[in-house]
């Protein structure tokens, strides 16, 4: 568990069939524990967004954000920062954590994109035919 002044360490999330990509960081902050999940859900879909979920032991409500393209992570820095501050983090710590989330996404962008492409491919190839497709009348 990391605390103020320590670098955030990202670890692989639990090996669970619900995630195609999953990184987790935990942090001691503001008298509680903060958990940040960055993941792509395993369900094939055409959009396959990268999701960020922030949970805190001091707040009953998680903060969530979805990005379509990991290359756009910089554009969401302020939004990530705002969501961390809603969790009760001091502004300096929220800015630090938001920057680290963006850095993780940028550093791992190719893996994330490959995961998204594979899930999108599955959504297209595994989709049942729509109305009228393949039917003769």
OpenMM code with the backbone's topology and positions (N, CA, C; nanometers):
from openmm import Vec3, app, unit

residues = "UNK UNK UNK UNK UNK UNK UNK UNK UNK UNK UNK UNK UNK UNK UNK UNK UNK UNK UNK UNK UNK UNK UNK UNK UNK UNK UNK UNK UNK UNK UNK UNK UNK UNK UNK UNK UNK UNK UNK UNK UNK UNK UNK UNK UNK UNK UNK UNK UNK UNK UNK UNK UNK UNK UNK UNK UNK UNK UNK UNK UNK UNK UNK UNK UNK UNK UNK UNK UNK UNK UNK UNK UNK UNK UNK UNK UNK UNK UNK UNK UNK UNK UNK UNK UNK UNK UNK UNK UNK UNK UNK UNK UNK UNK UNK UNK UNK UNK UNK UNK UNK UNK UNK UNK UNK UNK UNK UNK UNK UNK UNK UNK UNK UNK UNK UNK UNK UNK UNK UNK UNK UNK UNK UNK UNK UNK UNK UNK UNK UNK UNK UNK UNK UNK UNK UNK UNK".split()
positions = [
    Vec3(0.0852, -0.1177, 0.0000),
    Vec3(0.0000, 0.0000, 0.0000),
    Vec3(0.0895, 0.1236, 0.0000),
    Vec3(0.0640, 0.2147, -0.0892),
    Vec3(0.1441, 0.3360, -0.1016),
    Vec3(0.0758, 0.4507, -0.0280),
    Vec3(0.1565, 0.5477, 0.0103),
    Vec3(0.1040, 0.6650, 0.0782),
    Vec3(0.1581, 0.7909, 0.0147),
    Vec3(0.1236, 0.9081, 0.0693),
    Vec3(0.1700, 1.0343, 0.0142),
    Vec3(0.3218, 1.0354, -0.0008),
    Vec3(0.3668, 1.0803, -0.1173),
    Vec3(0.5089, 1.0862, -0.1448),
    Vec3(0.5636, 0.9620, -0.2117),
    Vec3(0.4890, 0.8515, -0.2096),
    Vec3(0.5315, 0.7276, -0.2747),
    Vec3(0.4782, 0.7236, -0.4174),
    Vec3(0.5538, 0.6608, -0.5047),
    Vec3(0.5074, 0.6426, -0.6424),
    Vec3(0.3949, 0.5392, -0.6433),
    Vec3(0.2988, 0.5606, -0.7301),
    Vec3(0.1909, 0.4634, -0.7457),
    Vec3(0.2456, 0.3465, -0.8260),
    Vec3(0.2204, 0.2263, -0.7786),
    Vec3(0.2633, 0.1055, -0.8478),
    Vec3(0.1400, 0.0396, -0.9075),
    Vec3(0.1438, 0.0206, -1.0384),
    Vec3(0.0337, -0.0458, -1.1082),
    Vec3(0.0626, -0.1948, -1.1139),
    Vec3(-0.0372, -0.2717, -1.0814),
    Vec3(-0.0260, -0.4176, -1.0855),
    Vec3(-0.1342, -0.4722, -1.1759),
    Vec3(-0.1130, -0.5939, -1.2252),
    Vec3(-0.2186, -0.6593, -1.3011),
    Vec3(-0.3371, -0.6804, -1.2085),
    Vec3(-0.4555, -0.6532, -1.2593),
    Vec3(-0.5763, -0.6760, -1.1810),
    Vec3(-0.6017, -0.8242, -1.1656),
    Vec3(-0.7016, -0.8593, -1.0870),
    Vec3(-0.7334, -1.0007, -1.0668),
    Vec3(-0.7572, -1.0697, -1.2008),
    Vec3(-0.7079, -1.1913, -1.2117),
    Vec3(-0.7317, -1.2695, -1.3334),
    Vec3(-0.8766, -1.3160, -1.3303),
    Vec3(-0.9575, -1.2471, -1.4038),
    Vec3(-1.1015, -1.2670, -1.4015),
    Vec3(-1.1499, -1.2626, -1.5454),
    Vec3(-1.2425, -1.3470, -1.5795),
    Vec3(-1.2933, -1.3507, -1.7170),
    Vec3(-1.3726, -1.2258, -1.7544),
    Vec3(-1.3994, -1.1386, -1.6584),
    Vec3(-1.4743, -1.0166, -1.6882),
    Vec3(-1.3860, -0.9058, -1.7466),
    Vec3(-1.2538, -0.9239, -1.7424),
    Vec3(-1.1620, -0.8205, -1.7890),
    Vec3(-1.0694, -0.8752, -1.8974),
    Vec3(-1.0593, -0.8021, -2.0078),
    Vec3(-0.9634, -0.8368, -2.1120),
    Vec3(-0.8308, -0.7660, -2.0845),
    Vec3(-0.8365, -0.6516, -2.0164),
    Vec3(-0.7195, -0.5744, -1.9751),
    Vec3(-0.7557, -0.5145, -1.8401),
    Vec3(-0.6632, -0.5224, -1.7419),
    Vec3(-0.6973, -0.4706, -1.6094),
    Vec3(-0.5702, -0.4370, -1.5316),
    Vec3(-0.5563, -0.3110, -1.4926),
    Vec3(-0.4477, -0.2660, -1.4055),
    Vec3(-0.5110, -0.2023, -1.2821),
    Vec3(-0.4460, -0.2217, -1.1669),
    Vec3(-0.4986, -0.1725, -1.0400),
    Vec3(-0.3865, -0.1060, -0.9608),
    Vec3(-0.4203, 0.0040, -0.8954),
    Vec3(-0.3287, 0.0682, -0.8012),
    Vec3(-0.4069, 0.0995, -0.6745),
    Vec3(-0.3439, 0.0806, -0.5608),
    Vec3(-0.4055, 0.1184, -0.4333),
    Vec3(-0.3143, 0.2198, -0.3657),
    Vec3(-0.3767, 0.3047, -0.2860),
    Vec3(-0.3038, 0.4177, -0.2293),
    Vec3(-0.3677, 0.4572, -0.0969),
    Vec3(-0.2860, 0.4845, 0.0030),
    Vec3(-0.3346, 0.5403, 0.1293),
    Vec3(-0.3480, 0.6904, 0.1099),
    Vec3(-0.4670, 0.7436, 0.1301),
    Vec3(-0.4878, 0.8870, 0.1064),
    Vec3(-0.6016, 0.9390, 0.1925),
    Vec3(-0.5788, 1.0529, 0.2545),
    Vec3(-0.6852, 1.1213, 0.3278),
    Vec3(-0.7495, 1.0377, 0.4357),
    Vec3(-0.6744, 0.9546, 0.5038),
    Vec3(-0.7309, 0.8729, 0.6106),
    Vec3(-0.8056, 0.7507, 0.5611),
    Vec3(-0.7970, 0.7202, 0.4327),
    Vec3(-0.8651, 0.6032, 0.3780),
    Vec3(-0.7798, 0.5380, 0.2705),
    Vec3(-0.8384, 0.4406, 0.2071),
    Vec3(-0.7700, 0.3714, 0.0984),
    Vec3(-0.8367, 0.4064, -0.0334),
    Vec3(-0.7546, 0.4311, -0.1336),
    Vec3(-0.8015, 0.4636, -0.2676),
    Vec3(-0.7605, 0.3489, -0.3588),
    Vec3(-0.8544, 0.3037, -0.4414),
    Vec3(-0.8252, 0.1986, -0.5390),
    Vec3(-0.8638, 0.2520, -0.6758),
    Vec3(-0.7705, 0.2457, -0.7699),
    Vec3(-0.7957, 0.2911, -0.9061),
    Vec3(-0.7841, 0.1709, -0.9982),
    Vec3(-0.8902, 0.1428, -1.0726),
    Vec3(-0.8914, 0.0365, -1.1724),
    Vec3(-0.8930, 0.1004, -1.3097),
    Vec3(-0.8080, 0.0511, -1.3992),
    Vec3(-0.8079, 0.0913, -1.5393),
    Vec3(-0.8282, -0.0390, -1.6164),
    Vec3(-0.9388, -0.0484, -1.6934),
    Vec3(-0.9697, -0.1781, -1.7533),
    Vec3(-1.0497, -0.1668, -1.8823),
    Vec3(-1.0469, -0.2780, -1.9572),
    Vec3(-1.1347, -0.2986, -2.0716),
    Vec3(-1.2124, -0.4247, -2.0382),
    Vec3(-1.3447, -0.4137, -2.0365),
    Vec3(-1.4284, -0.5290, -2.0063),
    Vec3(-1.4142, -0.6330, -2.1178),
    Vec3(-1.4262, -0.7605, -2.0819),
    Vec3(-1.4038, -0.8693, -2.1769),
    Vec3(-1.5182, -0.8901, -2.2752),
    Vec3(-1.6323, -0.8302, -2.2521),
    Vec3(-1.7467, -0.8505, -2.3413),
    Vec3(-1.7197, -0.7869, -2.4775),
    Vec3(-1.7285, -0.8657, -2.5858),
    Vec3(-1.7086, -0.8072, -2.7187),
    Vec3(-1.8125, -0.6984, -2.7467),
    Vec3(-1.7657, -0.5852, -2.7951),
    Vec3(-1.8565, -0.4775, -2.8338),
    Vec3(-1.7881, -0.3941, -2.9399),
    Vec3(-1.8660, -0.3142, -3.0094),
    Vec3(-1.8081, -0.2330, -3.1163),
    Vec3(-1.7271, -0.1158, -3.0622),
    Vec3(-1.7574, -0.0684, -2.9405),
    Vec3(-1.6833, 0.0464, -2.8875),
    Vec3(-1.5683, 0.0050, -2.7951),
    Vec3(-1.5856, -0.0992, -2.7158),
    Vec3(-1.4826, -0.1494, -2.6228),
    Vec3(-1.4096, -0.0377, -2.5501),
    Vec3(-1.4799, 0.0449, -2.4743),
    Vec3(-1.4113, 0.1577, -2.4095),
    Vec3(-1.3132, 0.1136, -2.3016),
    Vec3(-1.2133, 0.1970, -2.2820),
    Vec3(-1.1229, 0.1835, -2.1688),
    Vec3(-1.1925, 0.2534, -2.0530),
    Vec3(-1.2046, 0.1856, -1.9429),
    Vec3(-1.2766, 0.2422, -1.8287),
    Vec3(-1.1816, 0.2667, -1.7119),
    Vec3(-1.2136, 0.3719, -1.6391),
    Vec3(-1.1410, 0.4060, -1.5170),
    Vec3(-1.2436, 0.4088, -1.4056),
    Vec3(-1.2168, 0.3369, -1.2971),
    Vec3(-1.3058, 0.3380, -1.1805),
    Vec3(-1.2207, 0.3698, -1.0575),
    Vec3(-1.2692, 0.4631, -0.9778),
    Vec3(-1.1987, 0.5032, -0.8558),
    Vec3(-1.2894, 0.4742, -0.7373),
    Vec3(-1.2386, 0.3946, -0.6446),
    Vec3(-1.3122, 0.3586, -0.5234),
    Vec3(-1.2342, 0.4089, -0.4027),
    Vec3(-1.3057, 0.4546, -0.3020),
    Vec3(-1.2418, 0.5015, -0.1796),
    Vec3(-1.3171, 0.4480, -0.0592),
    Vec3(-1.2422, 0.4150, 0.0449),
    Vec3(-1.3069, 0.3689, 0.1676),
    Vec3(-1.3770, 0.4837, 0.2389),
    Vec3(-1.3496, 0.6078, 0.1988),
    Vec3(-1.4117, 0.7227, 0.2649),
    Vec3(-1.5335, 0.7752, 0.1894),
    Vec3(-1.5648, 0.7163, 0.0730),
    Vec3(-1.6783, 0.7627, -0.0061),
    Vec3(-1.7576, 0.6429, -0.0563),
    Vec3(-1.8903, 0.6448, -0.0396),
    Vec3(-1.9697, 0.5296, -0.0809),
    Vec3(-1.9858, 0.5185, -0.2335),
    Vec3(-1.9639, 0.6264, -0.3040),
    Vec3(-1.9868, 0.6258, -0.4477),
    Vec3(-1.8559, 0.6240, -0.5247),
    Vec3(-1.8443, 0.5280, -0.6152),
    Vec3(-1.7265, 0.5216, -0.7021),
    Vec3(-1.7405, 0.6280, -0.8110),
    Vec3(-1.6279, 0.6732, -0.8604),
    Vec3(-1.6245, 0.7643, -0.9740),
    Vec3(-1.5810, 0.6837, -1.0954),
    Vec3(-1.6513, 0.7037, -1.2089),
    Vec3(-1.6214, 0.6267, -1.3288),
    Vec3(-1.6070, 0.7182, -1.4493),
    Vec3(-1.5243, 0.6728, -1.5418),
    Vec3(-1.4998, 0.7475, -1.6644),
    Vec3(-1.4673, 0.6470, -1.7731),
    Vec3(-1.5125, 0.6720, -1.8958),
    Vec3(-1.4821, 0.5839, -2.0091),
    Vec3(-1.4153, 0.6640, -2.1199),
    Vec3(-1.3134, 0.6044, -2.1799),
    Vec3(-1.2420, 0.6645, -2.2926),
    Vec3(-1.2505, 0.5681, -2.4103),
    Vec3(-1.2766, 0.6201, -2.5271),
    Vec3(-1.2818, 0.5359, -2.6457),
    Vec3(-1.1420, 0.5047, -2.6953),
    Vec3(-1.0558, 0.6055, -2.6964),
    Vec3(-0.9214, 0.5908, -2.7507),
    Vec3(-0.8186, 0.6224, -2.6424),
    Vec3(-0.7313, 0.5265, -2.6089),
    Vec3(-0.6300, 0.5562, -2.5073),
    Vec3(-0.5373, 0.6711, -2.5478),
    Vec3(-0.5284, 0.6985, -2.6759),
    Vec3(-0.4475, 0.8113, -2.7219),
    Vec3(-0.5033, 0.9459, -2.6790),
    Vec3(-0.6290, 0.9478, -2.6376),
    Vec3(-0.6942, 1.0711, -2.5916),
    Vec3(-0.6831, 1.0914, -2.4411),
    Vec3(-0.6034, 1.0114, -2.3739),
    Vec3(-0.5949, 1.0180, -2.2270),
    Vec3(-0.5600, 1.1577, -2.1785),
    Vec3(-0.4679, 1.2264, -2.2477),
    Vec3(-0.4305, 1.3621, -2.2064),
    Vec3(-0.5501, 1.4564, -2.2027),
    Vec3(-0.6437, 1.4353, -2.2946),
    Vec3(-0.7617, 1.5221, -2.3015),
    Vec3(-0.8528, 1.5042, -2.1804),
    Vec3(-0.8367, 1.3942, -2.1088),
    Vec3(-0.9231, 1.3630, -1.9946),
    Vec3(-0.8545, 1.3865, -1.8602),
    Vec3(-0.7347, 1.4429, -1.8620),
    Vec3(-0.6601, 1.4650, -1.7382),
    Vec3(-0.7401, 1.5463, -1.6366),
    Vec3(-0.8004, 1.6553, -1.6806),
    Vec3(-0.8772, 1.7404, -1.5892),
    Vec3(-0.9992, 1.6668, -1.5348),
    Vec3(-1.0663, 1.5897, -1.6199),
    Vec3(-1.1836, 1.5140, -1.5758),
    Vec3(-1.1438, 1.4084, -1.4718),
    Vec3(-1.0321, 1.3390, -1.4951),
    Vec3(-0.9842, 1.2400, -1.3987),
    Vec3(-0.9504, 1.3094, -1.2667),
    Vec3(-0.8812, 1.4228, -1.2747),
    Vec3(-0.8458, 1.5008, -1.1563),
    Vec3(-0.9716, 1.5417, -1.0786),
    Vec3(-1.0724, 1.5910, -1.1487),
    Vec3(-1.1978, 1.6322, -1.0832),
    Vec3(-1.2646, 1.5159, -1.0117),
    Vec3(-1.2642, 1.3995, -1.0744),
    Vec3(-1.3273, 1.2826, -1.0122),
    Vec3(-1.2515, 1.2376, -0.8878),
    Vec3(-1.1197, 1.2484, -0.8913),
    Vec3(-1.0405, 1.2139, -0.7724),
    Vec3(-1.0660, 1.3129, -0.6589),
    Vec3(-1.0816, 1.4405, -0.6920),
    Vec3(-1.1121, 1.5389, -0.5880),
    Vec3(-1.2515, 1.5157, -0.5299),
    Vec3(-1.3447, 1.4675, -0.6126),
    Vec3(-1.4786, 1.4336, -0.5607),
    Vec3(-1.4703, 1.3210, -0.4584),
    Vec3(-1.3648, 1.2401, -0.4678),
    Vec3(-1.3452, 1.1306, -0.3726),
    Vec3(-1.2816, 1.1803, -0.2429),
    Vec3(-1.2533, 1.3112, -0.2368),
    Vec3(-1.1987, 1.3694, -0.1146),
    Vec3(-1.0481, 1.3863, -0.1137),
    Vec3(-0.9818, 1.3610, -0.2254),
    Vec3(-0.8371, 1.3806, -0.2293),
    Vec3(-0.8027, 1.5281, -0.2332),
    Vec3(-0.6983, 1.5681, -0.1623),
    Vec3(-0.6505, 1.7063, -0.1737),
    Vec3(-0.6086, 1.7319, -0.3187),
    Vec3(-0.6194, 1.8556, -0.3633),
    Vec3(-0.5971, 1.8865, -0.5048),
    Vec3(-0.4578, 1.8470, -0.5539),
    Vec3(-0.3545, 1.8623, -0.4724),
    Vec3(-0.2189, 1.8251, -0.5159),
    Vec3(-0.2099, 1.6736, -0.5373),
    Vec3(-0.2670, 1.5976, -0.4456),
    Vec3(-0.2644, 1.4521, -0.4571),
    Vec3(-0.3512, 1.4048, -0.5737),
    Vec3(-0.4658, 1.4686, -0.5925),
    Vec3(-0.5532, 1.4331, -0.7053),
    Vec3(-0.4826, 1.4570, -0.8381),
    Vec3(-0.4130, 1.5694, -0.8494),
    Vec3(-0.3399, 1.6002, -0.9725),
    Vec3(-0.2296, 1.4975, -0.9962),
    Vec3(-0.1600, 1.4597, -0.8908),
    Vec3(-0.0539, 1.3594, -0.9015),
    Vec3(-0.1108, 1.2260, -0.9496),
    Vec3(-0.2188, 1.1800, -0.8859),
    Vec3(-0.2795, 1.0517, -0.9227),
    Vec3(-0.3361, 1.0561, -1.0642),
    Vec3(-0.4006, 1.1659, -1.1010),
    Vec3(-0.4558, 1.1791, -1.2365),
    Vec3(-0.3444, 1.1707, -1.3396),
    Vec3(-0.2329, 1.2375, -1.3116),
    Vec3(-0.1184, 1.2311, -1.4021),
    Vec3(-0.0649, 1.0906, -1.4148),
    Vec3(-0.0658, 1.0158, -1.3056),
    Vec3(-0.0172, 0.8786, -1.3100),
    Vec3(-0.1114, 0.7877, -1.3882),
    Vec3(-0.2419, 0.8105, -1.3768),
    Vec3(-0.3390, 0.7332, -1.4554),
    Vec3(-0.3150, 0.7585, -1.6040),
    Vec3(-0.3006, 0.8843, -1.6419),
    Vec3(-0.2761, 0.9190, -1.7817),
    Vec3(-0.1440, 0.8576, -1.8297),
    Vec3(-0.0401, 0.8636, -1.7458),
    Vec3(0.0893, 0.8062, -1.7834),
    Vec3(0.0782, 0.6553, -1.8065),
    Vec3(0.0033, 0.5846, -1.7207),
    Vec3(-0.0183, 0.4408, -1.7399),
    Vec3(-0.0855, 0.4146, -1.8739),
    Vec3(-0.1914, 0.4884, -1.9024),
    Vec3(-0.2666, 0.4664, -2.0258),
    Vec3(-0.1787, 0.4928, -2.1480),
    Vec3(-0.1018, 0.5996, -2.1445),
    Vec3(-0.0141, 0.6313, -2.2571),
    Vec3(0.0958, 0.5264, -2.2724),
    Vec3(0.1520, 0.4824, -2.1611),
    Vec3(0.2589, 0.3826, -2.1641),
    Vec3(0.2085, 0.2486, -2.2179),
    Vec3(0.0838, 0.2146, -2.1883),
    Vec3(0.0276, 0.0850, -2.2255),
    Vec3(-0.0720, 0.0956, -2.3413),
    Vec3(-0.0699, 0.2068, -2.4128),
    Vec3(-0.1700, 0.2334, -2.5170),
    Vec3(-0.1754, 0.1247, -2.6237),
    Vec3(-0.0611, 0.0748, -2.6675),
    Vec3(-0.0625, -0.0273, -2.7727),
    Vec3(-0.1283, -0.1565, -2.7255),
    Vec3(-0.1012, -0.1987, -2.6019),
    Vec3(-0.1675, -0.3180, -2.5474),
    Vec3(-0.3179, -0.2963, -2.5353),
    Vec3(-0.3562, -0.1775, -2.4910),
    Vec3(-0.4984, -0.1463, -2.4758),
    Vec3(-0.5670, -0.1473, -2.6120),
    Vec3(-0.5054, -0.0826, -2.7110),
    Vec3(-0.5638, -0.0795, -2.8460),
    Vec3(-0.5753, -0.2202, -2.9057),
    Vec3(-0.4728, -0.3027, -2.8858),
    Vec3(-0.4770, -0.4400, -2.9373),
    Vec3(-0.5932, -0.5167, -2.8734),
    Vec3(-0.6128, -0.4964, -2.7443),
    Vec3(-0.7240, -0.5607, -2.6737),
    Vec3(-0.8575, -0.5112, -2.7299),
    Vec3(-0.8702, -0.3801, -2.7491),
    Vec3(-0.9937, -0.3242, -2.8042),
    Vec3(-1.0206, -0.3781, -2.9442),
    Vec3(-0.9170, -0.3827, -3.0291),
    Vec3(-0.9343, -0.4328, -3.1665),
    Vec3(-0.9821, -0.5779, -3.1670),
    Vec3(-0.9229, -0.6599, -3.0795),
    Vec3(-0.9624, -0.8007, -3.0735),
    Vec3(-1.1089, -0.8143, -3.0296),
    Vec3(-1.1492, -0.7375, -2.9299),
    Vec3(-1.2889, -0.7439, -2.8839),
    Vec3(-1.3845, -0.6907, -2.9904),
    Vec3(-1.3441, -0.5862, -3.0615),
    Vec3(-1.4276, -0.5329, -3.1697),
    Vec3(-1.4401, -0.6351, -3.2825),
    Vec3(-1.3291, -0.7033, -3.3142),
    Vec3(-1.3323, -0.8068, -3.4178),
    Vec3(-1.4291, -0.9176, -3.3769),
    Vec3(-1.4220, -0.9596, -3.2522),
    Vec3(-1.5134, -1.0637, -3.2035),
    Vec3(-1.6585, -1.0182, -3.2090),
    Vec3(-1.6831, -0.8919, -3.1771),
    Vec3(-1.8208, -0.8397, -3.1799),
    Vec3(-1.8766, -0.8461, -3.3211),
    Vec3(-1.7921, -0.8208, -3.4196),
    Vec3(-1.8374, -0.8215, -3.5589),
    Vec3(-1.8530, -0.9645, -3.6099),
    Vec3(-1.7531, -1.0505, -3.5847),
    Vec3(-1.7579, -1.1864, -3.6393),
    Vec3(-1.8515, -1.2784, -3.5631),
    Vec3(-1.8742, -1.2524, -3.4351),
    Vec3(-1.9607, -1.3384, -3.3552),
    Vec3(-2.1049, -1.2902, -3.3491),
    Vec3(-2.1322, -1.1737, -3.4081),
    Vec3(-2.2679, -1.1167, -3.4020),
    Vec3(-2.3639, -1.2029, -3.4834),
    Vec3(-2.4818, -1.2283, -3.4307),
    Vec3(-2.5813, -1.3019, -3.5088),
    Vec3(-2.6288, -1.2160, -3.6253),
    Vec3(-2.6681, -1.2778, -3.7338),
    Vec3(-2.7160, -1.1974, -3.8466),
    Vec3(-2.8369, -1.1136, -3.8072),
    Vec3(-2.8429, -0.9969, -3.8615),
    Vec3(-2.9553, -0.9077, -3.8334),
    Vec3(-3.0782, -0.9506, -3.9105),
    Vec3(-3.1886, -0.8790, -3.8914),
    Vec3(-3.3139, -0.9136, -3.9608),
    Vec3(-3.2932, -0.9112, -4.1120),
    Vec3(-3.3350, -1.0176, -4.1740),
    Vec3(-3.3319, -1.0241, -4.3191),
    Vec3(-3.1995, -1.0716, -4.3756),
    Vec3(-3.0935, -1.0756, -4.2935),
    Vec3(-2.9660, -1.1213, -4.3433),
    Vec3(-2.9654, -1.2739, -4.3514),
    Vec3(-2.9247, -1.3262, -4.4633),
    Vec3(-2.9157, -1.4697, -4.4779),
    Vec3(-3.0503, -1.5371, -4.4968),
    Vec3(-3.1578, -1.4643, -4.4968),
    Vec3(-3.2905, -1.5252, -4.5122),
    Vec3(-3.3377, -1.5054, -4.6559),
    Vec3(-3.4008, -1.6023, -4.7046),
    Vec3(-3.4571, -1.5911, -4.8403),
    Vec3(-3.6072, -1.5852, -4.8291),
    Vec3(-3.6628, -1.4999, -4.9089),
    Vec3(-3.8058, -1.4837, -4.8956),
    Vec3(-3.8849, -1.5130, -5.0114),
] * unit.nanometer
topology = app.Topology()
chain = topology.addChain("A")
for resn in residues:
    res = topology.addResidue(resn, chain)
    for name in ("N", "CA", "C"):
        topology.addAtom(name, app.Element.getBySymbol(name[0]), res)
